[in-house]
Amino acid sequence: MAAFFAAALALYFAGAALAAEGLALAGDNSLTVTDLLVGQAKAGPYALSWNHIGAATVSVSLNGLSLLRGVDYTVDEAAGTVTFAKPVAPSDLARVTYLRRPGVSQVNAVSLALPIAESARGPLGSTLGASYLYQRTPDHAGTLTHGFVGALQTGAGSRLSGALLLNDPAAKQFGTAGPRKRGWSLAGEQRAGRLALTGSLARAEQGLVGGKEQGLEAGVESLNLGATYQAARGLTAGATLARRSDLAADSDTRAIGYSLAYQPDRAPSLGLAHTTTTRDDGRSSLLEEKNDYTFLYKSPVGVTVDASLTDLSRDRGADESTAKYALAYSGRDGLSLGAARVSQSREDAAGDARTVTDRLSLKTRLGPRSVVTAAQEIQRTDQGGASATSLDLTSAVMRGVDLRARYLNSGIAPAPSEANRTPQAVSEAAVKVTAIPLTQLSGRIGKERFADTATDLMGVDAVMTPSRALSLGGGYTRRSRDTGILDTRTANLTLAAGDALKLSGEYAENPTDDAGQPLLAARSKVNLTTQIGSVSLGGGAGRQTDVAGVESALYEAQVGLRLGRHRVYTGYRLSNSFAPDLRKDDQVYRLGYSHDAGPNFSLSLEAQLLLYRESEHLLADRTERRAQASLNARF
């Protein structure tokens, strides 16, 4: 829960987060962005600040707890949205970190994601916010962290934002107060015709409580300047200057670079970038030079040629080089072909090392209802190699009946010869039936092999929705191995009466993880939410037991009351775990109040009491108290 408050502070200090966390030395192909999403009592989708973000770069936490992609949430990289597995309450905060791609990512016009400086805009886009957090630790030391954030839209194309954090620790057990810690940031943007200028400056002293989670990285001073100029149609020039100083280690990193890009409407696109980076820790220095060259051509007949070269040289250490070549064809008849090669080399005093990866792919239609995809990838290194072959067939056999078959065979070789490779193979056939009214059935059968272990799979799943208020589901998967049989059983139920009541429960034995591998555990949980007039009630319970004898349980409940623009809520959460020689209990009590006076003013107050208890005598019980007040206005 500590991370929950840190994330809540970041709600008002997110302008500083962009200046500190969004710092990227010249020559980086992507920039880190952190958005904070306030729950809206729905699962989503929630729009991020940017769309067309970097694939597979998204990480999400809810109230400080990391979530699993594909299980707890899903991401649409093109639209720039996140959808959660269950509704996010207005009292919850989600933190989303991802990479935006310069020249590809665009600002999401519909985003409500914070930073405030980018979303809570008044007529001129100007904002003002303040937040206070008091935390009392088990040693009776009180810490007050307070901060201010603001943004000013000075005119068309001009914007200035800033943030200030102050931390006052009071070490009462010693009779003296600890040193005050400070953090601040400034960021500005100016656009005039074809010229755009950006800059940011941030500094945070070592020891700032919460540090990075509160929007400023402790013990770091950073400067980032950039300029772009659109010289002619399709021709863009850019320059960047970055400096980062570690105040504790007395180290300094400086980078300066330039870039040229030519992107006409129909002709090939060309790109060039150069970066010089110097790292100095007071004892020695390191000089790096990086060059990037890119070429992209898309023909009217569906042929695409893509090539890039990255060369990195150092005055001390290893030199590196990466070359990528790709050729693709996409026809109107559904036929797609692709060929690519990636060559990486590294040279240092110990010698040279090289890795080459080749990939061939094909996708085509087999009639109006079927699609087949095939791919072959081979990787070779000086130490060994790897290969993978995949084949995937999907077919709509008839209305309401879909069939899929896939085959994957891969291996890792400890030597350049393929003779001693470690085989991995998967073959599977699955069918999905939706033709039966109110019912969805799916089944699969397959075989997996890794090294000398073979597993036969056979499973079936069913979901029935006899009415809009009731949903029943379950599944069974049988895994036969040489070492024995491992079965997975699941059952779930959902009962809903409009928006007034929703009851859900599930049970699973040996559930699977994201990779499809079974977990040796039994899990059960139940959740209840209801709305009675202006009163909302919610709660849940869950329990899990694994083969090691460790049991864990979670119980939570929350009550909320909304009267016009006023909202009062209270909640309780208990989590405990039992091991053969240890028991842990964590309890959290919450009491909060929020007031929304309109689109330009909001106020929130919250207090928490946290109790930690462990039965092991070497670990003492701990109690923490926290109180927070936040104010936000826009004009």
DRENPA-857312 format. One record per residue (C-alpha): x, y, z. Coordinates in steps of 0.02 Angstrom, whole numbers, plus 32768, in hexadecimal, padded with zeros to 4 digits. Example, Ala and Ser with C-alpha at 12.3 -4.5 7.8 and 13.67 -1.06 7.14 Angstrom:
@x 8267 y 7F1F z 8186 .
@x 82AC y 7FCB z 8165 .
This chain:
@x 8000 y 8000 z 8000 .
@x 8094 y 8074 z 8012 .
@x 80A1 y 807A z 7F57 .
@x 7FE9 y 80AD z 7F52 .
@x 800D y 8150 z 7FAA .
@x 80A9 y 816C z 7F44 .
@x 8040 y 8159 z 7EA7 .
@x 7FBD y 81CE z 7EF0 .
@x 803F y 8254 z 7F07 .
@x 807A y 8238 z 7E57 .
@x 7FCA y 8268 z 7E22 .
@x 7FFB y 831B z 7E45 .
@x 80B2 y 8311 z 7E1E .
@x 80A3 y 82BB z 7D76 .
@x 80E4 y 8353 z 7D1A .
@x 8187 y 8338 z 7D77 .
@x 8180 y 827F z 7D4E .
@x 8182 y 82A6 z 7C96 .
@x 8219 y 8315 z 7CAB .
@x 827A y 8296 z 7D12 .
@x 823E y 81EC z 7CD3 .
@x 8224 y 8227 z 7C21 .
@x 82DD y 8259 z 7C12 .
@x 832C y 81FC z 7B81 .
@x 83DE y 821B z 7B4A .
@x 83F1 y 8253 z 7A96 .
@x 83ED y 81C4 z 7A1E .
@x 836F y 8159 z 7A7F .
@x 82E7 y 8117 z 7A0C .
@x 825E y 8123 z 7A91 .
@x 822A y 8188 z 7B29 .
@x 81E4 y 8145 z 7BCC .
@x 8138 y 8188 z 7BFA .
@x 80DA y 816B z 7C9C .
@x 801D y 8189 z 7CA6 .
@x 7FB0 y 8184 z 7D40 .
@x 7EFB y 814C z 7D29 .
@x 7E71 y 8171 z 7DA7 .
@x 7DEE y 80E9 z 7DB1 .
@x 7D43 y 810E z 7D65 .
@x 7CE6 y 8077 z 7DAA .
@x 7CFC y 801C z 7D05 .
@x 7D78 y 7FA0 z 7CB9 .
@x 7DA1 y 8010 z 7C27 .
@x 7DE0 y 8036 z 7BAB .
@x 7E48 y 80C1 z 7BFA .
@x 7EA2 y 8131 z 7B7E .
@x 7F5B y 8155 z 7B9A .
@x 7FB3 y 81F8 z 7B71 .
@x 7FF9 y 81AE z 7ACF .
@x 7FC3 y 8130 z 7A4B .
@x 802A y 80C1 z 79D7 .
@x 809C y 809E z 7A6B .
@x 812A y 801F z 7A6F .
@x 80ED y 7F6D z 7A69 .
@x 8112 y 7EFD z 7AFF .
@x 8156 y 7F91 z 7B64 .
@x 80BF y 7FAF z 7BD2 .
@x 80C2 y 7F8E z 7C8E .
@x 802D y 7FB0 z 7D00 .
@x 8018 y 7FB9 z 7DBC .
@x 7F78 y 7FD6 z 7E1F .
@x 7F8A y 8029 z 7EC9 .
@x 8042 y 7FFA z 7EC4 .
@x 8027 y 7F41 z 7E9A .
@x 806D y 7F03 z 7DF4 .
@x 7FEC y 7EB8 z 7D7D .
@x 8000 y 7E2C z 7CFE .
@x 7FE0 y 7E54 z 7C47 .
@x 7F5E y 7DE5 z 7BF8 .
@x 7F1A y 7DB4 z 7CA2 .
@x 7EFA y 7E56 z 7D01 .
@x 7EF6 y 7ECB z 7C6B .
@x 7F06 y 7ED6 z 7BAF .
@x 7F56 y 7F5E z 7B43 .
@x 7F29 y 7FA3 z 7A98 .
@x 7FD0 y 7FEF z 7A62 .
@x 7F88 y 8040 z 79C5 .
@x 7EF9 y 8098 z 7A1F .
@x 7F60 y 80B9 z 7ABB .
@x 7EE2 y 806E z 7B35 .
@x 7EE5 y 7FF9 z 7BCC .
@x 7E53 y 7F89 z 7BFF .
@x 7E52 y 7F34 z 7CAA .
@x 7E0A y 7E8A z 7CD3 .
@x 7D91 y 7ED8 z 7D50 .
@x 7D51 y 7F88 z 7D72 .
@x 7DC9 y 8002 z 7DC5 .
@x 7D7A y 8062 z 7E55 .
@x 7D86 y 8121 z 7E5A .
@x 7DF0 y 8110 z 7EF7 .
@x 7E72 y 80A9 z 7E99 .
@x 7F08 y 80E6 z 7E34 .
@x 7F5C y 8089 z 7DA6 .
@x 800C y 80B2 z 7D6C .
@x 8036 y 8089 z 7CB6 .
@x 80E9 y 8094 z 7C74 .
@x 810F y 807E z 7BBB .
@x 817E y 80BA z 7B2D .
@x 8144 y 8139 z 7AAE .
@x 8194 y 8135 z 7A02 .
@x 81CB y 81DD z 79BB .
@x 817C y 81FD z 7913 .
@x 80FE y 816F z 792C .
@x 80A5 y 818C z 79D2 .
@x 8023 y 8216 z 79D7 .
@x 7FCC y 8271 z 7A66 .
@x 7F26 y 821E z 7A94 .
@x 7EA5 y 82A7 z 7A84 .
@x 7E27 y 8245 z 7AEE .
@x 7E9E y 8219 z 7B7A .
@x 7E72 y 823D z 7C30 .
@x 7F18 y 81FA z 7C6C .
@x 7F80 y 8268 z 7CDC .
@x 7FF9 y 82C9 z 7CDF .
@x 7F83 y 8356 z 7D0A .
@x 7FEA y 83CB z 7C9E .
@x 7FB2 y 8368 z 7C06 .
@x 7EFF y 833E z 7C32 .
@x 7EA9 y 83AE z 7CB2 .
@x 7EAB y 844A z 7C45 .
@x 7E43 y 84E7 z 7C5C .
@x 7E20 y 8566 z 7BD2 .
@x 7EDB y 8588 z 7BC3 .
@x 7F0F y 84DD z 7C00 .
@x 7F53 y 8522 z 7CA5 .
@x 7F4E y 84B8 z 7D44 .
@x 7F7E y 84C2 z 7DFB .
@x 7F88 y 8434 z 7E79 .
@x 7FC3 y 8413 z 7F2A .
@x 7FD4 y 8375 z 7F92 .
@x 8005 y 834A z 8045 .
@x 8033 y 829F z 808B .
@x 8059 y 8278 z 8142 .
@x 80A7 y 81D0 z 816B .
@x 80D3 y 818E z 8218 .
@x 8146 y 80F7 z 821E .
@x 8157 y 8072 z 82A7 .
@x 81E9 y 80CF z 82F7 .
@x 8172 y 8162 z 8319 .
@x 81CA y 81CE z 8298 .
@x 8152 y 823F z 823A .
@x 8171 y 8273 z 8186 .
@x 8111 y 82FC z 812B .
@x 8120 y 8302 z 806E .
@x 80CA y 8392 z 8016 .
@x 80D4 y 83CE z 7F65 .
@x 8090 y 8442 z 7EE2 .
@x 807C y 8431 z 7E27 .
@x 8043 y 84AB z 7DA3 .
@x 803D y 84C9 z 7CE9 .
@x 8022 y 8568 z 7C87 .
@x 7FEA y 8576 z 7BD3 .
@x 803A y 861B z 7BA1 .
@x 7FF6 y 861A z 7AF0 .
@x 7FE2 y 85B3 z 7A53 .
@x 8073 y 853A z 7A4C .
@x 80BE y 8570 z 7AF3 .
@x 80B2 y 8514 z 7B98 .
@x 8110 y 8517 z 7C3E .
@x 80FC y 849A z 7CCC .
@x 8152 y 847D z 7D72 .
@x 814B y 841B z 7E15 .
@x 8192 y 842C z 7EC4 .
@x 81A4 y 83A3 z 7F49 .
@x 81D6 y 83C0 z 7FFE .
@x 81F4 y 8337 z 807D .
@x 8203 y 835D z 8138 .
@x 8236 y 82C5 z 81A1 .
@x 822B y 82D6 z 825D .
@x 8290 y 8250 z 82BA .
@x 8238 y 8263 z 8362 .
@x 828E y 81D1 z 83B4 .
@x 8333 y 8231 z 83AC .
@x 82E6 y 82D8 z 83DD .
@x 831F y 832A z 833A .
@x 82D5 y 8342 z 828E .
@x 8324 y 82F4 z 81F6 .
@x 8362 y 8359 z 8162 .
@x 82E2 y 83A3 z 80EB .
@x 82E5 y 8359 z 803C .
@x 82B2 y 83B9 z 7FA1 .
@x 8285 y 8390 z 7EEF .
@x 824C y 83FE z 7E60 .
@x 8237 y 83FD z 7DA4 .
@x 8215 y 8474 z 7D15 .
@x 81DF y 844B z 7C64 .
@x 81B6 y 84B9 z 7BD0 .
@x 8180 y 84AF z 7B1B .
@x 8180 y 8532 z 7A92 .
@x 8142 y 851C z 79E0 .
@x 8153 y 85A0 z 7959 .
@x 812D y 8570 z 78A8 .
@x 81A1 y 84E4 z 7872 .
@x 820D y 84F1 z 790E .
@x 81E9 y 8495 z 79B2 .
@x 8250 y 84A8 z 7A52 .
@x 8240 y 843D z 7AEE .
@x 829E y 843C z 7B92 .
@x 8296 y 83F6 z 7C42 .
@x 82FC y 8407 z 7CE0 .
@x 82E5 y 83A0 z 7D7F .
@x 8342 y 8389 z 7E22 .
@x 831C y 8321 z 7EBC .
@x 838C y 830E z 7F53 .
@x 83BE y 8263 z 7F94 .
@x 8347 y 8215 z 8011 .
@x 82A2 y 825B z 7FD3 .
@x 821C y 81E6 z 8017 .
@x 81C7 y 8188 z 7F8C .
@x 8246 y 81CD z 7F11 .
@x 8220 y 8193 z 7E62 .
@x 816D y 8161 z 7E88 .
@x 8147 y 8214 z 7EBF .
@x 817E y 825C z 7E1A .
@x 8235 y 8289 z 7E33 .
@x 82C7 y 8211 z 7E36 .
@x 8324 y 822E z 7EDA .
@x 83D9 y 8263 z 7ED3 .
@x 83D5 y 8291 z 7E1A .
@x 83E1 y 8332 z 7DB7 .
@x 83AD y 8329 z 7D01 .
@x 83A7 y 83A0 z 7C6D .
@x 8358 y 837B z 7BC6 .
@x 8350 y 83F2 z 7B31 .
@x 830F y 83D0 z 7A83 .
@x 82E9 y 8429 z 79E1 .
@x 829A y 83F2 z 793D .
@x 8289 y 8454 z 789B .
@x 8224 y 8422 z 7803 .
@x 8295 y 846A z 777D .
@x 822F y 8433 z 76E6 .
@x 81A3 y 83BD z 76B9 .
@x 81D5 y 8315 z 7700 .
@x 827E y 8352 z 7742 .
@x 8295 y 8365 z 77FE .
@x 8332 y 8391 z 7862 .
@x 8345 y 837B z 791D .
@x 83C3 y 8398 z 79A8 .
@x 83C6 y 835D z 7A5D .
@x 842C y 8382 z 7AF7 .
@x 841E y 831E z 7B97 .
@x 8479 y 831C z 7C3C .
@x 845D y 82AE z 7CD4 .
@x 84BB y 82BD z 7D78 .
@x 84B8 y 8241 z 7E07 .
@x 84CB y 82B0 z 7E9F .
@x 84F9 y 8222 z 7F16 .
@x 8579 y 81C9 z 7EA7 .
@x 85BC y 826D z 7E5D .
@x 85AB y 8226 z 7DAE .
@x 8578 y 8284 z 7D13 .
@x 8533 y 824E z 7C69 .
@x 852A y 82C6 z 7BD6 .
@x 84E5 y 82A4 z 7B28 .
@x 84D5 y 8310 z 7A8E .
@x 848F y 82DA z 79E8 .
@x 843E y 830A z 7945 .
@x 83C9 y 82B5 z 78CA .
@x 838C y 82C8 z 7818 .
@x 82F2 y 8275 z 77CF .
@x 82A8 y 827A z 7721 .
@x 81F8 y 8233 z 7715 .
@x 81A2 y 8263 z 7671 .
@x 80F6 y 8224 z 7643 .
@x 8128 y 81A2 z 75C1 .
@x 81E6 y 8199 z 75B6 .
@x 8255 y 8133 z 762C .
@x 826E y 8175 z 76DE .
@x 831E y 8193 z 771D .
@x 835D y 81B6 z 77CC .
@x 8402 y 81E2 z 781F .
@x 8429 y 81FF z 78D7 .
@x 84CB y 8219 z 7936 .
@x 84E6 y 821F z 79F2 .
@x 8581 y 823F z 7A59 .
@x 8577 y 820C z 7B10 .
@x 85F5 y 822B z 7B9A .
@x 85EC y 81D6 z 7C44 .
@x 865B y 8214 z 7CD3 .
@x 8659 y 81CE z 7D84 .
@x 86EA y 8238 z 7DC7 .
@x 8768 y 81AB z 7DB4 .
@x 875A y 8183 z 7CFB .
@x 86F7 y 81B5 z 7C62 .
@x 86AA y 8157 z 7BD1 .
@x 8686 y 819D z 7B24 .
@x 8603 y 814E z 7AB3 .
@x 85D0 y 8178 z 7A02 .
@x 8533 y 8131 z 79B5 .
@x 84F8 y 813C z 7901 .
@x 844F y 8105 z 78C0 .
@x 8420 y 80F5 z 7808 .
@x 8372 y 80C3 z 77CC .
@x 8320 y 80A2 z 7722 .
@x 8269 y 807B z 7700 .
@x 820E y 8068 z 765B .
@x 8159 y 8033 z 763B .
@x 812A y 8014 z 7587 .
@x 807B y 8027 z 753F .
@x 8074 y 7F6B z 751A .
@x 8087 y 7F38 z 75D2 .
@x 8144 y 7F1E z 75DE .
@x 819D y 7F67 z 7676 .
@x 8259 y 7F76 z 768B .
@x 829A y 7FA3 z 7739 .
@x 8351 y 7FB0 z 776B .
@x 83AF y 7FFC z 77FD .
@x 845F y 8001 z 7841 .
@x 8496 y 8030 z 78F1 .
@x 854E y 8046 z 791A .
@x 858C y 8065 z 79CB .
@x 8644 y 8086 z 79EF .
@x 8699 y 80A5 z 7A97 .
@x 8746 y 80E4 z 7AC3 .
@x 874B y 805B z 7B48 .
@x 86EA y 7FB9 z 7B45 .
@x 868C y 7F5D z 7ABD .
@x 8653 y 7FA2 z 7A16 .
@x 85A9 y 7F67 z 79D9 .
@x 854F y 7F65 z 7932 .
@x 849F y 7F2E z 78FF .
@x 845E y 7F21 z 784C .
@x 83AA y 7EF8 z 7820 .
@x 8364 y 7ED0 z 7774 .
@x 82AF y 7EA5 z 774E .
@x 824C y 7E86 z 76AF .
@x 818F y 7E6D z 76B2 .
@x 8100 y 7E5B z 7638 .
@x 8047 y 7E6F z 765E .
@x 7FCB y 7E4C z 75D2 .
@x 7F13 y 7E73 z 75C4 .
@x 7EEC y 7DBA z 75B6 .
@x 7F21 y 7D9D z 766B .
@x 7FCF y 7D5E z 7643 .
@x 805D y 7DA1 z 76B1 .
@x 8115 y 7D74 z 76A3 .
@x 81A6 y 7DAE z 770D .
@x 8261 y 7D95 z 771C .
@x 82D3 y 7DE9 z 779C .
@x 8384 y 7DDE z 77DD .
@x 83CF y 7E2A z 787B .
@x 848C y 7E29 z 788E .
@x 84DB y 7E5E z 7933 .
@x 8595 y 7E67 z 7955 .
@x 85FB y 7E95 z 79EE .
@x 86B6 y 7EB5 z 79F2 .
@x 8723 y 7EC8 z 7A8C .
@x 87CD y 7E95 z 7AD0 .
@x 8790 y 7DE2 z 7AE9 .
@x 8765 y 7DCE z 7A31 .
@x 86D0 y 7DDA z 79BD .
@x 8621 y 7D95 z 79D4 .
@x 8597 y 7D8F z 7952 .
@x 84E0 y 7D5E z 7950 .
@x 847A y 7D4A z 78B0 .
@x 83BE y 7D2E z 78AF .
@x 835C y 7D03 z 7811 .
@x 829F y 7CFC z 7806 .
@x 8227 y 7CC9 z 777B .
@x 816B y 7CDA z 778A .
@x 80D1 y 7CB8 z 7721 .
@x 8018 y 7CDB z 7738 .
@x 7F92 y 7CAE z 76BA .
@x 7EDB y 7C83 z 76AA .
@x 7E9F y 7BD3 z 7683 .
@x 7DF4 y 7BFE z 7642 .
@x 7D7D y 7C7F z 768B .
@x 7D7A y 7C34 z 773B .
@x 7E2C y 7BFA z 7760 .
@x 7ED3 y 7C4F z 7780 .
@x 7F7C y 7BFA z 7791 .
@x 8019 y 7C49 z 77DC .
@x 80C7 y 7BFE z 77D9 .
@x 8170 y 7C3E z 7816 .
@x 8223 y 7BFF z 7821 .
@x 82A7 y 7C54 z 788C .
@x 835E y 7C23 z 78A0 .
@x 83DC y 7C75 z 7913 .
@x 8496 y 7C51 z 7912 .
@x 851D y 7C8A z 798B .
@x 85D1 y 7C5A z 79AD .
@x 8597 y 7BF6 z 7A45 .
@x 8501 y 7B9F z 79F9 .
@x 845E y 7BBC z 79A1 .
@x 83A3 y 7BB1 z 79A7 .
@x 831A y 7B8C z 792B .
@x 825E y 7B92 z 792B .
@x 81D7 y 7B5B z 78B1 .
@x 8120 y 7B87 z 78C5 .
@x 8082 y 7B5F z 7865 .
@x 7FD6 y 7BA3 z 7890 .
@x 7F2F y 7B80 z 783B .
@x 7E89 y 7BD3 z 7866 .
@x 7DE6 y 7BA9 z 7810 .
@x 7D2F y 7BD5 z 7824 .
@x 7CEE y 7B28 z 77F8 .
@x 7C39 y 7B62 z 7801 .
@x 7BD6 y 7BE8 z 7855 .
@x 7BF5 y 7BDE z 790F .
@x 7C83 y 7B5E z 7901 .
@x 7D3A y 7B96 z 78FA .
@x 7DD0 y 7B22 z 78EB .
@x 7E87 y 7B45 z 7910 .
@x 7F20 y 7AD6 z 78FE .
@x 7FD2 y 7B08 z 7925 .
@x 807F y 7ABB z 7929 .
@x 811F y 7B00 z 7974 .
@x 81CA y 7AAE z 7974 .
@x 8260 y 7B09 z 79BB .
@x 830A y 7ADB z 79FF .
@x 83A2 y 7B26 z 7A52 .
@x 844D y 7AE1 z 7A21 .
@x 84E3 y 7AEE z 7A97 .
@x 8558 y 7AED z 7A00 .
@x 854E y 7B2D z 794E .
@x 8521 y 7A7E z 7918 .
@x 8468 y 7A53 z 7926 .
@x 848F y 79A1 z 795B .
@x 847F y 79BE z 7A17 .
@x 83F0 y 7A37 z 7A1B .
@x 836B y 7A33 z 7AA5 .
@x 82C2 y 7A16 z 7A50 .
@x 8221 y 7A6D z 7A7D .
@x 8182 y 7A43 z 7A1F .
@x 80C9 y 7A6D z 7A2E .
@x 803E y 7A29 z 79C1 .
@x 7F89 y 7A56 z 79E7 .
@x 7EDC y 7A56 z 799B .
@x 7E4C y 7ABB z 79E4 .
@x 7D95 y 7AD8 z 79BA .
@x 7D1F y 7B61 z 79F3 .
@x 7C61 y 7B4D z 79E5 .
@x 7BEA y 7BE0 z 79F9 .
@x 7B5A y 7B9B z 7991 .
@x 7AFF y 7B58 z 7A2B .
@x 7A8A y 7BDD z 7A74 .
@x 7AC6 y 7C2C z 7B17 .
@x 7B5F y 7BB9 z 7B1A .
@x 7C13 y 7BC0 z 7AE4 .
@x 7C7B y 7B22 z 7ADD .
@x 7D34 y 7B0D z 7AB9 .
@x 7DA6 y 7A77 z 7ABA .
@x 7E5A y 7A50 z 7A91 .
@x 7ECE y 79BD z 7A82 .
@x 7F89 y 79C3 z 7A6D .
@x 8036 y 798A z 7A9B .
@x 80CA y 79E8 z 7AE6 .
@x 817F y 79B1 z 7AF0 .
@x 8212 y 7A02 z 7B45 .
@x 82B8 y 79A5 z 7B49 .
@x 828A y 78F4 z 7B7F .
@x 81E1 y 791E z 7BCE .
@x 8141 y 7908 z 7B69 .
@x 8095 y 7943 z 7B9E .
@x 7FEE y 7914 z 7B50 .
@x 7F67 y 7999 z 7B62 .
@x 7EAB y 7989 z 7B57 .
@x 7E33 y 7A0E z 7B93 .
@x 7D84 y 7A54 z 7B85 .
@x 7D36 y 7AF9 z 7BBF .
@x 7C81 y 7B32 z 7BC3 .
@x 7C27 y 7BD5 z 7BE6 .
@x 7B6A y 7BE1 z 7BFA .
@x 7B06 y 7C82 z 7C04 .
@x 7A50 y 7C4D z 7C1D .
@x 7A22 y 7D02 z 7C42 .
@x 7A71 y 7DAF z 7C48 .
@x 7A7B y 7D9E z 7D05 .
@x 7AD1 y 7CF4 z 7D0E .
@x 7B71 y 7CAC z 7CC4 .
@x 7BBA y 7C01 z 7CEA .
@x 7C61 y 7BBD z 7CB0 .
@x 7CDD y 7B33 z 7CCC .
@x 7D6B y 7AD3 z 7C81 .
@x 7DD2 y 7A36 z 7C8F .
@x 7E7F y 7A12 z 7C48 .
@x 7EDA y 796C z 7C5A .
@x 7F98 y 7965 z 7C4B .
@x 7FE7 y 78B8 z 7C3F .
@x 80A3 y 78AF z 7C5A .
@x 8122 y 7829 z 7C7B .
@x 812A y 7869 z 7D2E .
@x 8070 y 7861 z 7D4A .
@x 7FCC y 78B9 z 7D25 .
@x 7FAB y 7970 z 7D4D .
@x 7EFA y 79B0 z 7D34 .
@x 7EB7 y 7A62 z 7D30 .
@x 7E04 y 7A83 z 7D67 .
@x 7DAC y 7B2B z 7D64 .
@x 7CFD y 7B68 z 7D8E .
@x 7CB4 y 7C17 z 7D92 .
@x 7C0D y 7C6B z 7DAD .
@x 7BCE y 7D1C z 7D94 .
@x 7B26 y 7D5D z 7DD0 .
@x 7AF2 y 7E0E z 7DA6 .
@x 7A54 y 7E73 z 7DBF .
@x 7A73 y 7F0B z 7D53 .
@x 7AE9 y 7F88 z 7DA3 .
@x 7AA0 y 7F6A z 7E50 .
@x 7AF1 y 7EC2 z 7E78 .
@x 7B7E y 7E57 z 7E35 .
@x 7BBC y 7DB7 z 7E84 .
@x 7C4A y 7D52 z 7E3A .
@x 7CAF y 7CBE z 7E73 .
@x 7D2E y 7C45 z 7E2D .
@x 7D90 y 7BAA z 7E5F .
@x 7E29 y 7B5E z 7E0C .
@x 7E9B y 7ACA z 7E2A .
@x 7F48 y 7AD7 z 7DDB .
@x 7F1E y 7B74 z 7D76 .
@x 7F92 y 7BA6 z 7CE7 .
@x 8003 y 7C3D z 7CDE .
@x 801D y 7CB3 z 7C4A .
@x 808C y 7C33 z 7BF3 .
@x 8007 y 7BAD z 7C04 .
@x 8068 y 7B4A z 7C87 .
@x 8006 y 7B05 z 7D1B .
@x 8021 y 7B4A z 7DC9 .
@x 801E y 7AC8 z 7E53 .
@x 7F9D y 7B1E z 7EBD .
@x 7EE4 y 7B2B z 7EE6 .
@x 7E92 y 7BD6 z 7EDC .
@x 7DE4 y 7C19 z 7F04 .
@x 7D9A y 7CC8 z 7F10 .
@x 7CF3 y 7D22 z 7F18 .
@x 7CC5 y 7DD9 z 7EFD .
@x 7C26 y 7E3D z 7F1E .
@x 7BFA y 7EEE z 7EEC .
@x 7B52 y 7F45 z 7F01 .
@x 7B07 y 7FF3 z 7EF0 .
@x 7A73 y 8025 z 7F5C .
@x 7A44 y 80D6 z 7F34 .
@x 7AD7 y 8145 z 7F62 .
@x 7B2B y 80B9 z 7FC7 .
@x 7BA8 y 8043 z 7F75 .
@x 7BE4 y 7FA1 z 7FC6 .
@x 7C6F y 7F2F z 7F8F .
@x 7CD6 y 7EA0 z 7FD1 .
@x 7D32 y 7E03 z 7FA7 .
@x 7D91 y 7D6E z 7FEA .
@x 7E13 y 7CFA z 7FA0 .
@x 7E82 y 7C6B z 7FD4 .
@x 7F11 y 7C09 z 7F84 .
@x 7F72 y 7B6F z 7FBC .
@x 800C y 7B2B z 7F64 .
@x 8069 y 7A86 z 7F6F .
@x 80EC y 7AD0 z 7FE4 .
@x 8068 y 7AE4 z 806A .
@x 8060 y 7BA1 z 805E .
@x 7FB0 y 7BE7 z 806F .
@x 7F80 y 7C9A z 804B .
@x 7EDB y 7CF4 z 805E .
@x 7E95 y 7DA0 z 8036 .
@x 7DF8 y 7DF3 z 8079 .
@x 7DBD y 7EA2 z 8052 .
@x 7D22 y 7F0E z 8064 .
@x 7CF5 y 7FC1 z 8037 .
@x 7C60 y 8032 z 8055 .
@x 7C42 y 80D6 z 7FFA .
@x 7BC0 y 8161 z 8007 .
@x 7BA5 y 81E6 z 7F82 .
@x 7B3E y 8281 z 7FA7 .
@x 7B40 y 82F5 z 7F12 .
@x 7BF5 y 832C z 7EF6 .
@x 7C2D y 82E2 z 7F9C .
@x 7C6B y 8230 z 7FB4 .
@x 7C9D y 81D6 z 8054 .
@x 7CE6 y 8126 z 8055 .
@x 7D35 y 80AC z 80CD .
@x 7D89 y 8005 z 80B1 .
@x 7DE2 y 7F74 z 8102 .
@x 7E5E y 7EF8 z 80B9 .
@x 7EAD y 7E60 z 810C .
@x 7F30 y 7DF3 z 80B9 .
@x 7F87 y 7D64 z 8110 .
@x 7FF7 y 7CD2 z 80E5 .
@x 801D y 7C32 z 8142 .
@x 80BB y 7BCC z 8130 .
@x 80F5 y 7B3A z 819C .
@x 8160 y 7BAE z 8209 .
@x 811D y 7C5D z 81E5 .
@x 807B y 7CBF z 81E2 .
@x 8066 y 7D6F z 819F .
@x 7FD0 y 7DE3 z 81B0 .
@x 7FBE y 7E8D z 815A .
@x 7F28 y 7EFB z 817F .
@x 7EF8 y 7FA1 z 8130 .
@x 7E6E y 8016 z 816C .
@x 7E39 y 80A4 z 80F8 .
@x 7DCC y 813D z 8110 .
@x 7DBA y 81C0 z 8088 .
@x 7D58 y 8256 z 804A .
@x 7D53 y 82AA z 7FA0 .
@x 7CFB y 8344 z 7F5D .
@x 7CE9 y 8377 z 7EA8 .
@x 7CAD y 842C z 7E9B .
@x 7CA6 y 8428 z 7DDE .
@x 7D1F y 8419 z 7D4D .
@x 7D9B y 8493 z 7D99 .
@x 7DAF y 845E z 7E4F .
@x 7DBF y 83BB z 7EB1 .
@x 7DF2 y 838C z 7F62 .
@x 7E1A y 82E2 z 7FAF .
@x 7E49 y 82A7 z 805E .
@x 7E7C y 81F8 z 8093 .
@x 7EC2 y 81A5 z 812E .
@x 7F08 y 80F5 z 8140 .
@x 7F3F y 8085 z 81CE .
@x 7FB1 y 7FF4 z 819E .
@x 7FD7 y 7F63 z 8215 .
@x 805E y 7EE2 z 81EE .
@x 8072 y 7E47 z 825A .
@x 80E4 y 7DAF z 824B .
@x 80E8 y 7D1A z 82BF .
@x 81A6 y 7D02 z 82AD .
@x 81F1 y 7D49 z 834E .
@x 8283 y 7D9B z 82F3 .
@x 820D y 7E0C z 8291 .
@x 81B2 y 7E8F z 82F8 .
@x 8101 y 7ECB z 82D7 .
@x 80F4 y 7F72 z 827D .
@x 806F y 7FF9 z 8275 .
@x 8069 y 808A z 81FB .
@x 7FF3 y 811E z 81EF .
@x 7FD9 y 818C z 8157 .
@x 7F6D y 8222 z 812E .
@x 7F62 y 827E z 8088 .
@x 7F0D y 831B z 8046 .
@x 7F09 y 834B z 7F8E .
@x 7EC8 y 83E5 z 7F34 .
@x 7EBC y 8404 z 7E78 .
@x 7E7F y 849B z 7E18 .
@x 7E83 y 84D1 z 7D63 .
@x 7E64 y 8579 z 7D14 .
